[in-house]
Amino acid sequence: MIDDPPPPRGSNRRPARNSKFLIILIVAAATVVALQYTPRRIFPADQTSLLWGILTGLVLGGLLFGWLRPGR
């Protein structure tokens, strides 16, 4: 007969080690978005909404996947 393997002990979740890198990316994206509203803009004005989308995606993705934890 085939026995079922025993259930794993503890949590199988890997600890989030890339949260520092994600925070650096979010700060960099926020800086680029902020520069869009100054005379030193990096990208054309019509791409500002794309940059806001990237910044929002980084924050929401970080929260969704647990790389960013609110209240930490």
C-alpha positions, 0 to 999 in steps of 0.5 A: 500500500502507498502511504500518504506523506506526513503533513509538512511541519511549520509554515511553507511560506518563504520569508519576504527578503525582497521588501527592502529592494521593493521599497527602494523601487517605490521610492525611485518611482515616486521620485520620478513621478514627483519630477514629472511635475517640475521643470526637470521632468524625465519623460514626456508629459503624456507618460505621467499616467503610465508612471503613476500606474507603475507606482500604484502597481508596485505598492499594490503588488507589494501589499498583495504578495506580502512583500510590504506589510502595513504597520511594520 
